[in-house]
């Protein structure tokens, strides 16, 4: 045991004090320390524990998100924008040092939650609405669980003022709004509008006889945007989509003059 610890710390010390070392962190587990070291010349990080070592793919130093018994959850970075982050569990116990396959939706917003299924990493899906959960199994595999859309908590979704302060994406992905939205557009158009509003530009606020909010697509805010409006008169919903290539598209039948925000979005984006 003492010889293993000596080798572990000697190796980590040599690595982190070399000219190529970026940084290192140590995480204590019930079976001993894990040393995570990033070498700035590689798109990898080295992990040392017990008598073993392994590598994980990452452009930057992994983030330690939490632990579960003998396992440590790391968030890695791909270095790109299309899929910014992935996740990996690293375990150190009597069976040695090992890791899971990389997993995740490419979102960097994953967070650990205590659930009936155990400790779960929860994150939004990318490219589609909804939430995914991931649970670490005893055999060092990870199970993905579809969590669906999160309820808005709004009692009367036709009350436009009840949505005040909510982002367009929150309205468009609220399960209580899905039926009304599918009455004015197809499923593929709904997914398109949701994705185009994922980055919030503002929140729902009164705009004429409507409550309106807009947003844009991550990493493409100058090229694709969308918005949603709810009538203060009768609760009807309309949505707008704009892209640099296809220009503006309106979904739904307004009963009165469009909100100024929607006009702006349809004309030139938001």
NORJO-V451926 format. One record per helix or strand of 3 or more residues. SS is the DSSP state (~ for helix, > for strand). FROM is the first residue (numbers start at 1). LEN is the number of residues. If there is no record, write none. Layout:
ss->SS from->FROM len->LEN
ss->SS from->FROM len->LEN
//
This chain:
ss->~ from->2 len->15
ss->> from->21 len->9
ss->> from->32 len->8
ss->> from->44 len->6
ss->> from->52 len->6
ss->> from->63 len->6
ss->> from->71 len->7
ss->> from->85 len->9
ss->> from->96 len->4
ss->> from->111 len->5
ss->> from->118 len->7
ss->> from->131 len->6
ss->> from->142 len->7
ss->~ from->160 len->4
ss->~ from->168 len->5
ss->~ from->175 len->8
ss->~ from->187 len->9
ss->> from->205 len->3
ss->> from->210 len->7
ss->> from->224 len->8
ss->> from->237 len->7
ss->> from->247 len->5
ss->~ from->260 len->9
//
